[in-house]
């Protein structure tokens, strides 16, 4: 088991050395074409490793996976990878704001992201080890994670990510106490020397600290999410690492079109709420990983289509839903209540849809989700009425009394 972990870490180090030491040895501006090629490379590499996970668990190499089916392990890796990849998209928007605020030259952005990813790997490794230890020792921690993800889902709807406040960042305040900060960039360097010989940090280093601290915040949200899929530390760690390895290339690939995905955070919010509810009800009902994968992919697709303003008639309800969300941004007691109902209702509805693919009361759960939404939203009320009418018609055809004489 230790050999497997060491081998994976050596593989990641080798890939990072090749990235910065060979392919990107000289600083240059990353173009969209180059970024897309690197993005494809990291995705393909992740899929190859996904296949490797299947064979590792099938043949129990290094004594791993004795109580896990190979197909299930591979599915858990892929689902975890998709979750982490989708949540990392929100991190990309934050990084873009940081680079804009500090006016980081395009030629040095790759360097900042490289070391940011390197630090993220170490920090996430520590957090995953701690999280795995907590989950294995205290089963109630899953409920805590679930509630925390629901809270994060609601918070994400209000985070605009358009403000950078270095003065409130602990790491930056600490760095400024230890070293003076230069006003200008010193080429690609994080550290430099002042005229009097004192060592100082450059704005590039301050930008790096902001990127690192932002990743810590996102890791706190994303790592509990993957524990809803599996508690296998190896799968949690490897899927996390492969998801963030391609973050740099994805950033440059999306750099010119980030503003077009304005509704993506709403989809991510629904995903977090769904996973939070999945964790809370896991003791009573286990939603299969395949169903979770379908739900996550579906929500991401819908949010991207709505962001790109792709006109699809069946999604008219989704357009109304987005309008409702945007109208809720100005917070008040009533609006906050509507927002909570929106997140919980949509999450329960999607869980019901997912349960329809498995033996379970999927129809009832979906209707419950619509019922919650109908308490505040007209479009949900209309859908629920249509649903009830259709069910009553079917019941009448088969002479089944579902709603009772007064239904």
C-alpha positions in Angstrom: 0.0 0.0 0.0 2.8 2.4 0.9 4.5 1.5 -2.4 1.4 2.5 -4.3 1.2 5.9 -2.6 4.9 6.6 -3.1 4.6 5.6 -6.8 1.8 8.0 -7.4 3.5 10.9 -5.7 6.7 10.2 -7.7 4.5 10.2 -10.9 3.0 13.6 -10.0 6.4 15.1 -9.2 7.8 13.8 -12.5 4.9 15.4 -14.4 5.4 18.7 -12.6 9.1 18.7 -13.3 8.4 18.0 -17.0 5.8 20.7 -17.1 8.0 23.6 -15.7 11.5 22.2 -16.2 11.1 21.1 -19.8 7.9 22.2 -21.7 7.6 25.6 -20.0 11.2 26.2 -19.0 11.1 29.7 -20.6 8.4 32.1 -19.5 6.0 32.8 -22.3 2.4 33.8 -22.7 0.1 30.8 -22.9 -2.1 31.0 -25.9 -5.6 29.5 -26.2 -4.4 26.7 -28.7 -1.5 25.7 -26.4 -3.8 25.8 -23.3 -6.4 23.6 -25.1 -3.8 21.0 -26.0 -2.6 20.9 -22.4 -6.1 20.6 -21.2 -6.8 17.7 -23.5 -3.5 16.1 -22.3 -4.4 16.3 -18.6 -7.9 15.0 -19.2 -6.7 12.0 -21.3 -4.0 11.3 -18.7 -6.7 11.3 -16.0 -8.8 8.9 -18.0 -5.8 6.6 -18.5 -5.2 6.7 -14.7 -8.9 6.0 -14.3 -8.4 2.7 -16.3 -5.4 2.0 -14.1 -7.5 2.3 -11.0 -9.8 -0.4 -12.4 -7.0 -2.8 -12.9 -5.3 -2.0 -9.6 -8.5 -2.7 -7.7 -9.4 -5.7 -9.9 -6.1 -7.5 -9.2 -5.6 -6.0 -5.7 -2.1 -4.8 -6.5 -0.2 -3.7 -3.4 -3.0 -5.2 -1.3 -5.5 -2.5 -2.2 -9.2 -2.8 -2.8 -9.9 -6.1 -1.1 -13.4 -5.0 -0.2 -14.2 -2.8 -3.2 -15.2 -3.9 -6.7 -13.0 -2.7 -9.5 -15.9 -1.2 -11.5 -17.1 0.6 -8.4 -13.7 2.0 -7.6 -13.2 3.3 -11.2 -16.7 4.9 -11.1 -15.9 6.5 -7.8 -12.7 7.9 -9.2 -14.4 9.3 -12.3 -17.3 10.8 -10.3 -14.9 12.4 -7.8 -12.8 13.7 -10.6 -15.9 15.3 -12.2 -17.0 16.9 -8.9 -13.5 18.3 -8.2 -13.1 19.5 -11.8 -16.5 21.3 -11.8 -15.9 22.9 -8.4 -12.5 24.1 -9.5 -14.2 26.1 -12.3 -15.3 28.6 -9.6 -11.7 28.8 -8.4 -10.7 29.9 -11.9 -12.9 32.9 -11.7 -11.3 33.9 -8.4 -7.8 33.5 -9.8 -8.7 35.7 -12.8 -9.8 38.5 -10.4 -6.6 38.1 -8.4 -4.4 38.4 -11.5 -6.4 41.4 -12.6 -6.1 43.1 -9.2 -2.4 42.7 -8.9 -1.9 43.3 -12.7 0.2 40.1 -13.0 1.8 40.2 -16.5 0.5 37.4 -18.7 4.0 36.0 -19.1 4.3 35.2 -15.4 0.8 33.9 -14.7 1.8 30.3 -15.6 4.6 30.5 -13.0 2.3 31.7 -10.3 -0.3 29.0 -11.1 2.4 26.3 -11.1 3.6 27.0 -7.6 0.0 27.6 -6.6 -0.9 24.0 -7.7 2.2 22.7 -6.0 1.2 24.2 -2.7 -2.4 23.0 -3.3 -1.3 19.4 -3.6 0.5 19.5 -0.3 -2.4 21.2 1.5 -5.1 19.0 0.0 -3.0 15.9 0.9 -3.0 17.0 4.5 -6.7 17.8 4.5 -7.6 14.5 2.9 -5.6 12.6 5.5 -7.3 14.4 8.3 -10.7 14.1 6.7 -10.3 10.3 6.2 -9.2 9.9 9.8 -12.3 11.8 11.0 -14.8 9.9 8.8 -13.4 6.5 9.7 -13.4 7.2 13.4 -16.6 9.3 13.8 -19.5 8.4 11.5 -21.5 11.5 12.5 -18.8 13.7 10.7 -20.7 12.8 7.5 -23.7 14.7 8.8 -21.5 17.7 9.6 -20.0 17.6 6.1 -23.5 17.4 4.6 -24.8 20.4 6.5 -21.6 22.4 5.8 -22.1 21.7 2.0 -25.7 22.9 2.2 -24.5 26.1 3.9 -21.7 26.5 1.2 -24.3 26.0 -1.5 -26.4 28.9 -0.2 -23.2 31.1 0.4 -22.0 30.4 -3.2 -25.1 32.1 -4.6 -24.1 35.4 -3.0 -20.3 35.3 -3.6 -19.6 37.6 -6.4 -15.8 37.0 -6.5 -15.2 40.5 -7.8 -13.4 41.9 -4.7 -9.8 41.2 -3.6 -8.9 42.4 -0.2 -5.2 41.7 0.6 -5.4 43.6 3.8 -7.8 41.1 5.3 -5.7 38.0 4.2 -3.7 36.5 7.1 -0.9 35.1 4.9 -0.3 38.5 3.2 -0.4 40.4 6.5 2.2 37.9 7.9 4.4 38.2 4.8 4.3 42.0 5.1 5.4 41.9 8.7 8.4 39.7 7.8 9.5 41.3 4.5 9.0 44.7 2.8 7.0 44.5 -0.5 8.4 46.1 -3.6 6.2 48.3 -5.7 7.3 46.7 -9.0 7.8 43.2 -10.4 11.3 41.9 -10.5 11.0 39.8 -13.6 9.8 36.3 -12.7 11.2 36.4 -9.2 9.1 36.1 -6.0 12.0 37.6 -3.9 14.5 40.4 -4.6 16.9 42.7 -2.9 16.3 46.3 -2.1 19.0 49.0 -2.6 20.1 48.7 1.0 20.6 45.0 0.7 17.4 43.9 2.6 15.5 40.9 1.2 12.0 41.8 0.0 9.0 40.1 -1.7 7.6 41.2 -5.0 3.9 41.6 -5.9 4.2 38.3 -7.8 4.7 36.6 -4.4 1.8 38.4 -2.9 -0.4 37.2 -5.8 0.8 33.7 -5.2 -0.2 33.9 -1.5 -3.7 35.1 -2.6 -4.0 32.1 -5.0 -2.8 29.7 -2.3 -5.3 31.0 0.3 -8.2 31.0 -2.2 -7.4 27.3 -2.9 -7.5 26.5 0.8 -11.1 27.9 0.9 -12.2 25.9 -2.1 -10.6 22.8 -0.8 -12.6 23.1 2.4 -15.7 23.0 0.2 -14.7 20.4 -2.4 -13.0 17.8 -0.2 -16.0 17.1 1.9 -18.0 16.8 -1.3 -16.0 13.8 -2.6 -16.4 12.0 0.7 -20.1 11.7 -0.3 -18.8 9.4 -3.1 -16.2 7.4 -1.3 -14.1 7.4 1.8 -11.2 5.5 0.1 -8.3 7.8 0.8 -6.4 6.7 -2.3 -9.3 7.5 -4.7 -10.1 10.7 -2.9 -6.5 11.9 -3.1 -5.8 10.8 -6.7 -9.0 12.2 -8.2 -8.4 15.5 -6.4 -4.9 15.8 -7.6 -5.7 15.0 -11.2 -8.6 17.5 -11.2 -6.3 20.4 -10.0 -3.3 19.4 -12.2 -5.2 20.6 -15.3 -6.4 23.7 -13.6 -3.6 25.9 -15.0 -4.2 25.0 -18.7 -8.0 25.2 -18.2 -7.5 28.7 -16.8 -5.8 29.9 -19.9 -8.2 28.0 -22.2 -11.2 29.8 -20.6 -9.5 33.2 -20.0 -11.3 34.9 -22.8 -14.7 33.5 -22.3 -15.1 33.4 -18.5 -17.7 36.2 -18.4 -20.0 34.1 -20.6 -20.4 31.4 -17.9 -22.3 33.8 -15.6 -24.8 31.3 -14.5 -22.3 28.5 -13.8 -22.2 29.2 -10.1 -25.9 28.5 -9.7 -25.3 25.0 -11.1 -22.4 24.5 -8.8 -24.6 25.6 -5.9 -27.2 23.0 -6.8 -24.5 20.3 -7.1 -23.2 21.1 -3.6 -26.7 21.1 -2.2 -27.4 17.7 -3.8 -24.2 16.2 -2.4 -24.9 17.7 1.0 -28.3 16.1 1.1 -26.8 12.8 -0.3 -24.4 12.7 2.7 -27.2 13.5 5.2 -29.5 10.7 3.9 -26.7 8.2 3.2 -27.5 6.3 6.4 -31.1 5.8 5.3 -30.8 5.6 1.5 -27.6 5.2 -0.6 -27.8 6.9 -4.0 -25.6 5.0 -6.4 -22.4 6.7 -7.7 -23.6 6.3 -11.3 -26.8 8.2 -10.5 -24.8 11.0 -8.8 -22.6 11.2 -11.8 -25.6 11.6 -14.1 -27.1 14.3 -11.9 -23.9 16.3 -11.7 -23.2 16.1 -15.4 -26.8 17.1 -16.1 -26.8 20.1 -13.8 -23.4 21.3 -15.2 -24.7 21.0 -18.8 -27.9 22.9 -18.0 -26.1 25.7 -16.2 -23.6 26.0 -19.1 -26.3 26.1 -21.7 -28.3 28.7 -19.8 -25.1 30.8 -19.4 -24.4 30.5 -23.2 -28.0 31.4 -23.8 -28.6 28.3 -25.9 -32.3 28.2 -26.8 -33.9 24.9 -26.0 -37.6 24.9 -25.5 -37.7 22.1 -22.9 -35.5 24.2 -20.7 -37.9 27.1 -20.5 -38.5 26.3 -16.8 -34.7 26.6 -16.2 -34.7 30.1 -17.7 -37.4 31.1 -15.3 -35.5 29.5 -12.5 -32.4 31.6 -13.3 -34.5 34.7 -13.4 -35.8 33.9 -9.9 -32.3 33.3 -8.7 -31.0 36.7 -10.0 -34.0 38.4 -8.4 -33.0 37.0 -5.0 -29.5 38.5 -5.0 -30.7 41.5 -2.9 -31.0 39.8 0.5 -33.9 40.3 2.8 -35.7 38.0 5.2 -38.3 37.0 2.6 -35.7 36.7 -0.1 -33.4 34.6 2.1 -36.3 32.3 2.8 -37.1 32.0 -0.9 -33.4 31.2 -1.6 -33.3 28.4 1.0 -36.5 26.9 -0.4 -35.0 27.2 -3.9 -31.8 25.3 -3.0 -33.5 22.6 -0.9 -36.4 22.1 -3.4 -34.2 21.8 -6.5 -31.8 19.4 -4.6 -34.6 17.2 -3.5 -36.2 17.2 -6.9 -32.9 16.1 -8.5 -32.5 13.4 -5.9 -35.9 12.1 -6.9 -35.1 12.2 -10.6 -31.9 10.2 -9.7 -33.8 7.7 -7.6 -36.1 6.9 -10.6 -33.1 5.1 -12.1 -32.9 2.8 -9.1 -35.4 0.9 -7.0 -36.7 3.6 -4.8 -39.5 6.1 -4.3 -38.1 8.5 -6.9 -41.5 9.9 -8.1 -42.6 10.7 -4.6 -39.3 12.4 -3.7 -39.4 14.5 -7.0 -43.0 15.5 -6.2 -41.9 16.5 -2.7 -39.2 18.7 -4.2 -41.7 20.4 -6.5 -44.1 20.8 -3.5 -41.4 22.6 -1.6 -40.6 24.9 -4.5 -44.4 25.5 -5.1 -44.7 27.2 -1.7 -42.8 30.2 -3.2 -42.5 29.9 -7.0 -45.4 30.1 -9.5 -43.6 28.1 -12.2 -43.2 25.2 -9.7 -46.8 25.5 -8.7 -47.9 25.2 -12.3 -45.7 22.2 -12.9 -47.0 20.5 -9.7 -50.6 21.1 -10.9 -49.9 19.6 -14.3 -48.2 16.6 -12.6 -51.1 16.0 -10.3 -53.5 16.3 -13.2 -51.6 13.7 -15.2 -51.3 11.3 -12.3 -55.0 11.6 -11.6 -55.8 10.9 -15.2 -53.6 7.8 -15.1 -55.2 6.7 -11.8 -58.7 7.2 -13.3 -57.7 5.1 -16.3 -56.6 2.2 -14.1 -59.2 2.9 -11.5 -56.7 3.7 -8.7 -57.7 6.1 -5.9 -54.4 7.9 -5.3 -55.5 11.3 -3.9 -58.6 10.2 -2.2 -62.2 11.3 -2.9 -61.4 14.9 -2.2 -58.0 14.9 -4.0 
